[in-house]
Amino acid sequence: MPQASREINRSTVHKLSPVASCRDRGRQSFIFHTKRHLGNIARTTLRSEFDRVSSGQASDGAECDASSAMQALPLFAAWSALNIGSQQQMWRALGDMVNRQIPAMSAAGRELGGAAVNGSLQLDSDLEMPDYFQSTAYHGQPGGYCLDRGEGDWFSGAMQEAGGTLYSRGAGTGDKDSKGQAVVRFIAECCPDVAPDTVVDLGCGYGGQTANYAVAFPDAQTYGVDLGAGLLRYAHLRATALDLPIHFKQACAGRTGFADASVDLVVSNILLHEIPPEMLAAVMRESFRILRPGGLVVHQDVPTQKPDTAAFQQWLSRWQVAHNDEPFWQSFAETSVTNALVDAGFAEQDVFEAYQPQIDGPLIWYMVGARKP
């Protein structure tokens, strides 16, 4: 079995990775270039139009008027339709690729299931799924994150990894980028004394970012927590393929089941914008409850919280709510996560928020967290 690389990112390949055929590569290349071109149109032509209509309005209520004017533009209607279409085509292309290779991937999964890397998988068939989780097909992923087609099913995890990779590349992110690595780098720069014995990754999904914490803190017990059984089955096999001893647990991020004051480092990656405000508050309370004194929590997410975010970008980001199955994007942007941390029990002087550049891409990530006194 291959030894885990220090570079776990979007270029990482493992035994459960589907192999793209020539047809797969052609379809994915078309989607990739379509998304890149649409992104360029947004950054140039749409932004110019937004600035034009905004400048013609009074400062009082300008954004609202500009939004109405933009909605009426044929250019915006065409751009929006093509974006929606490219996302739908992405899932069709990836679904065809994965479905075609289910027999081979299942055989690889059975082989990995017998490997011993000291990791584990703990599923809870009685776990009650929150309504928002069952009713949201995040980013249009077929079946959403809660899809579970029966014992041993890992389809949603395979689709989440493949979809996240292609979607991010279409948005301008490079193969070497990793959200988990960005968090690890942030911790090394801002809290170099952190050397955890126990790490918990909330909302871990297919385990791509959890792997980075297992690599960065090899002496720690690393746990990944998520609601989706299909995601976790895949995450467990993926970690085994990468020879990483990670423990995956099916639980709610707001009710993990870990003991009080039992964890040194709590992390999450792009979880907060995918949950409603009441669950965000619960996640902050749970982060405080399970952390030991002196422990650290870092939540990484999209930078909608940035105070100087341009009006155009704020307007464009709301497209995600209406058209990309992101119902909590705007409520997250309007929520003070630092206040939620203080309300959960963290001391105000121990709370922080910062912005970290992508490792391989043009974007920045929002980092928010605290040390427990």
C-alpha positions in Angstrom: 0.0 0.0 0.0 1.4 3.5 -0.9 2.7 5.7 1.9 0.7 8.8 2.4 2.1 11.9 0.7 2.6 15.2 2.5 0.6 16.7 -0.4 -3.0 15.6 -0.1 -4.8 17.8 -2.6 -7.0 17.7 -5.7 -4.3 15.9 -7.7 -4.3 13.0 -5.2 -5.2 9.6 -6.8 -6.0 6.5 -4.9 -7.3 3.0 -5.5 -10.9 4.0 -5.4 -10.4 6.9 -7.9 -12.4 6.4 -11.1 -10.4 6.3 -14.3 -11.5 8.8 -16.9 -11.9 7.5 -20.5 -11.2 9.6 -23.6 -14.9 10.4 -23.7 -14.9 11.3 -20.0 -11.9 13.6 -20.5 -13.6 15.3 -23.4 -16.8 16.0 -21.6 -15.1 17.2 -18.5 -12.8 19.4 -20.5 -15.8 21.0 -22.2 -17.4 21.7 -18.7 -14.1 23.0 -17.3 -13.6 25.5 -20.1 -17.3 26.5 -20.1 -17.1 27.3 -16.4 -13.8 29.2 -16.8 -15.3 31.3 -19.7 -18.5 32.0 -17.7 -16.4 33.1 -14.7 -14.5 35.5 -17.0 -17.7 36.9 -18.3 -18.8 37.5 -14.7 -15.6 39.2 -13.7 -15.6 41.5 -16.7 -18.8 42.1 -18.7 -21.3 41.5 -15.9 -19.3 43.6 -13.4 -19.1 46.5 -15.9 -22.9 46.3 -16.4 -23.4 46.2 -12.6 -21.1 49.3 -12.1 -23.0 51.1 -14.9 -26.5 50.6 -13.5 -25.3 51.2 -10.0 -23.7 54.6 -10.9 -27.1 55.7 -12.3 -28.9 55.2 -9.0 -29.0 57.3 -5.8 -26.7 56.0 -3.1 -29.8 55.2 -1.0 -30.9 51.8 -2.1 -28.5 51.6 -5.0 -27.7 47.9 -4.6 -31.4 46.9 -4.6 -32.1 48.9 -7.8 -29.0 47.6 -9.4 -30.0 44.1 -8.7 -33.4 44.6 -10.3 -31.8 46.1 -13.3 -29.4 43.3 -13.7 -32.1 40.7 -13.4 -33.7 42.2 -16.5 -30.6 42.0 -18.6 -30.7 39.3 -21.4 -26.9 38.9 -20.8 -27.5 38.0 -17.2 -30.3 35.6 -18.1 -28.1 33.9 -20.7 -25.1 33.7 -18.3 -27.3 32.3 -15.5 -28.9 29.6 -17.8 -25.5 28.5 -19.0 -24.1 28.3 -15.5 -27.0 26.1 -14.4 -26.7 24.0 -17.5 -22.9 23.5 -17.0 -23.5 22.4 -13.5 -26.1 19.9 -14.6 -23.9 18.6 -17.3 -21.0 18.3 -14.8 -23.1 15.9 -12.6 -24.3 13.9 -15.6 -20.7 13.5 -16.9 -19.3 12.5 -13.5 -22.3 10.2 -12.8 -21.8 8.4 -16.1 -18.1 8.0 -15.3 -18.6 6.6 -11.8 -21.6 4.4 -12.6 -19.7 2.8 -15.5 -16.9 1.8 -13.1 -18.9 0.7 -10.1 -17.9 -3.0 -10.5 -14.2 -2.2 -10.5 -14.5 0.4 -7.8 -16.5 -2.0 -5.6 -13.8 -4.6 -6.1 -11.2 -2.1 -5.0 -13.4 -1.2 -2.0 -13.7 -4.8 -0.9 -9.9 -5.2 -1.1 -9.4 -2.0 0.9 -12.0 -3.2 3.4 -9.6 -6.0 4.5 -6.6 -3.7 5.0 -5.5 -2.8 8.5 -4.5 0.8 9.0 -6.0 1.3 12.5 -8.7 3.5 11.2 -12.4 2.9 11.8 -16.0 3.6 10.5 -18.9 4.0 12.9 -22.3 4.4 11.3 -25.6 5.0 13.1 -28.7 3.7 11.3 -30.9 5.3 13.9 -29.5 8.8 13.5 -32.2 11.3 12.6 -31.4 13.4 9.6 -32.2 17.1 9.9 -34.8 18.3 7.4 -32.5 20.8 5.8 -29.9 18.0 5.1 -32.4 15.7 3.5 -34.0 18.4 1.3 -30.9 20.0 -0.1 -29.0 18.7 -3.1 -25.9 20.8 -2.4 -24.4 22.2 -5.6 -27.0 20.1 -7.5 -25.3 16.8 -6.6 -27.8 14.1 -7.4 -29.4 12.8 -4.3 -27.5 15.3 -2.1 -25.1 14.4 0.6 -27.6 12.1 2.4 -27.9 9.7 -0.5 -27.6 6.1 0.8 -28.5 3.3 -1.5 -28.0 0.5 1.0 -25.3 -1.4 2.9 -21.8 -0.7 1.5 -22.9 2.2 -0.8 -20.3 4.9 -1.3 -21.7 6.6 -4.4 -22.3 10.0 -2.8 -18.7 10.1 -1.6 -17.3 9.3 -5.0 -19.5 12.0 -6.6 -18.6 14.6 -3.9 -14.9 14.1 -4.5 -15.2 14.1 -8.3 -17.6 17.0 -8.3 -15.6 19.1 -5.9 -12.5 18.7 -8.0 -14.0 19.6 -11.4 -16.1 22.4 -9.9 -13.2 24.0 -8.2 -11.0 23.8 -11.3 -13.7 25.4 -13.3 -13.7 28.3 -10.7 -10.0 28.8 -11.2 -8.6 26.7 -8.4 -5.5 24.6 -9.3 -4.8 20.9 -8.7 -2.5 21.6 -5.8 -5.0 23.4 -3.7 -6.4 21.9 -0.5 -8.6 23.6 2.0 -7.3 21.4 4.8 -3.7 22.4 3.9 -4.7 26.0 4.1 -6.1 25.5 7.6 -2.9 23.6 8.6 -0.8 26.4 7.3 -2.9 29.0 9.1 -2.5 27.1 12.4 1.3 26.8 11.9 1.5 30.6 11.3 -0.9 31.8 14.0 -0.8 29.1 16.7 2.6 27.3 16.3 2.4 25.8 19.8 -0.6 23.6 18.8 0.3 19.9 18.9 -3.0 18.1 19.3 -3.5 14.6 20.6 -7.1 14.5 19.2 -8.4 16.2 16.1 -12.1 16.3 15.1 -13.1 17.4 11.6 -16.8 18.5 11.6 -18.8 18.0 8.4 -15.9 16.0 6.9 -17.8 14.7 3.8 -15.7 12.3 1.7 -12.7 12.9 3.9 -10.5 14.8 1.6 -9.6 17.6 4.1 -9.6 15.2 7.1 -6.6 13.5 5.4 -4.6 16.7 5.6 -5.0 16.8 9.4 -3.9 13.2 9.7 -0.8 14.0 7.7 0.0 17.2 9.5 -0.5 15.7 13.0 0.6 12.1 12.6 0.7 11.5 16.4 -2.9 12.6 16.9 -6.1 10.6 16.8 -8.0 12.1 13.9 -11.8 11.9 13.6 -14.1 12.9 10.8 -17.8 13.5 11.6 -20.6 13.7 9.1 -24.3 12.9 8.6 -24.0 11.1 5.3 -23.4 7.4 5.5 -22.5 7.1 1.8 -19.9 9.9 2.3 -18.3 8.2 5.3 -18.1 4.8 3.7 -16.2 6.3 0.8 -14.1 8.4 3.2 -13.1 5.4 5.2 -12.0 3.5 2.1 -10.2 6.5 0.7 -8.2 6.9 4.0 -7.4 3.3 3.9 -6.1 3.6 0.3 -3.9 6.5 1.4 -2.7 4.5 4.5 -4.1 7.1 6.9 -5.6 5.9 10.3 -8.6 8.1 10.4 -11.8 7.3 12.5 -15.0 8.3 10.7 -18.2 8.7 12.7 -21.8 9.3 11.6 -23.1 12.1 13.8 -24.4 15.6 13.6 -21.8 18.4 13.9 -23.9 20.0 16.6 -24.2 16.7 18.6 -21.0 14.7 18.0 -21.2 12.4 21.0 -17.6 13.2 22.1 -17.0 13.6 25.8 -16.8 17.1 27.4 -13.3 18.6 27.2 -11.8 15.6 25.2 -10.5 17.2 22.0 -7.5 19.4 21.4 -8.3 20.7 17.9 -11.7 21.1 16.2 -11.8 22.1 12.5 -14.3 22.3 9.7 -14.0 23.1 6.0 -16.8 25.0 4.1 -19.4 23.6 6.5 -20.8 26.8 7.9 -22.3 28.2 4.7 -24.2 24.9 4.2 -26.1 24.9 7.5 -28.9 27.1 8.9 -28.2 29.7 11.5 -29.5 27.6 14.4 -27.2 24.7 13.4 -24.3 27.1 13.1 -24.9 28.2 16.7 -25.1 24.6 17.8 -21.8 23.8 16.1 -20.1 26.7 18.0 -21.6 25.4 21.3 -20.4 21.9 20.5 -16.9 23.1 19.5 -16.7 24.8 22.9 -18.1 21.8 24.8 -15.7 19.1 23.4 -12.5 21.3 23.5 -10.1 20.9 26.3 -8.9 24.1 28.0 -6.3 25.6 25.7 -7.7 23.8 22.8 -8.2 25.4 19.4 -11.1 25.6 16.9 -10.7 26.8 13.3 -13.7 26.9 10.9 -12.7 27.6 7.3 -15.3 28.8 4.8 -16.1 31.1 1.8 -15.1 34.7 2.3 -18.6 36.2 2.2 -17.9 37.7 5.7 -15.1 40.0 4.4 -16.1 43.6 5.3 -14.8 45.2 2.1 -16.5 42.6 -0.3 -17.5 44.6 -3.4 -21.2 45.2 -3.9 -21.1 43.3 -7.2 -19.6 40.3 -5.6 -22.2 40.4 -2.8 -24.9 40.5 -5.5 -23.4 37.8 -7.6 -23.0 35.5 -4.6 -26.7 35.6 -4.0 -27.0 33.7 -7.3 -25.8 30.7 -5.4 -29.0 30.7 -3.2 -31.4 30.9 -6.1 -29.6 28.6 -8.6 -27.0 26.4 -7.0 -28.7 24.7 -4.1 -27.0 26.9 -1.5 -30.0 27.9 0.7 -27.9 29.2 3.6 -25.3 31.2 1.6 -26.9 34.5 2.4 -27.8 33.8 6.0 -24.2 32.8 6.6 -23.0 36.0 5.0 -25.2 37.9 7.4 -24.2 36.0 10.5 -21.5 37.1 12.9 -19.6 33.9 13.5 -17.4 35.6 16.1 -20.5 36.6 18.1 -21.7 33.0 17.8 -18.4 31.8 19.3 -18.7 34.3 22.2 -22.3 33.2 22.7 -21.1 29.6 22.8 -18.7 30.4 25.7 -15.4 31.5 24.2 -13.9 34.7 25.6 -14.1 37.6 23.3 -10.4 38.3 23.4 -9.7 34.7 22.4 -11.8 34.8 19.2 -10.3 35.6 15.8 -11.1 35.9 12.2 -8.7 36.1 9.3 -8.4 35.6 5.5 -6.0 33.0 4.1 -5.0 32.8 0.4 -5.6 29.6 -1.5 -2.5 27.5 -1.9 -3.1 27.1 -5.6 -5.7 29.6 -6.8 -6.8 33.2 -6.9 -9.3 33.1 -4.0 -9.0 33.6 -0.3 -10.6 31.6 2.5 -12.3 32.9 5.6 -10.8 31.6 8.9 -12.7 32.0 12.1 -12.2 30.4 15.5 -10.9 30.7 19.1 -8.7 29.2 21.8 -10.6 27.9 24.8 -9.5 29.5 28.0 
